[in-house]
């Protein structure tokens, strides 16, 4: 997951002309040395698809009853 994230970000940076020197070898949630936030790992699964980050996949599976990436819930909780 770490290597795929870094490669994905590098491809975007090249297209956008961005400088990655400040974040070399650091990826979502501080990988590969630590996992900071599950939401960062979930975001990687949502952006890159299932099968890339097994922890992000597990988080998505765990929240499926409350959240679906294919359904927009832009109303208030009282709706």
N, C-alpha and C positions, 0 to 999 in steps of 0.2 A: 504494500500500500504506500509506503514511504517513497520508494523509487518511482512508482507510477505518478504520485502526486507531484514530485519534483520535476519529472519530465513533462507533465501536463502544464505546470506553471511556467516552465522554461519556454515551451512552445508559445504560450500566450505572451510572455515577456518579449520574445523575439518579434512576434507580430506587432506588438505595441511599442517596441523600442524602449522597453523598461530596463532598468539596471537592477540585477538581482544580487549584487555583491553583499548587501546587508543581510540577506537571508539564505546564503549558500548552505545547502545541506540541512535546512530546517524545513519541516513541512507541517501539515495539519496537526494542531494540538501539541506541537513540540516534538513530534516523532523525529527520529527514531528512538531518542533517549527517554522520553517520557510521554505520557498521555495526559494532557491538561484538561480537556473538556470533551465530553461525549458529543456535544452538539457540533464540534468541529469534525469529528469522525463521521457523524451522521451526514453533515454537509458534503463530505467527500463522497459518500455513497449516493446521495441525491444528485450530485453533479456528474460523477463518473460512472454510476450504475452499480448494481449489485455484483459481488464477486471480486471487487478490487480491495475493499477493506472489510475484513470479516467482523470487526467490532462495530463498525458503522452499520453493517448488515444486521447484526443482532439488535442494535438500538432501534433500527427501523422496524424490525419484526416486533419488538416489545411495545412500541408506541402505535402500532397499526390501528388499534381500536379507537384511539384518540386522534390520530393524525394520518392523513393520506396525502402523499405528494401529488396525487391526481385530482384532489378536491380543494377548491379555494373556499375558505371560511373567513370571509372578510367582515362579517357582521359582529356585533357585540355578543358577549356570552349570554345575554338575556334574550336574544332572538330565537 
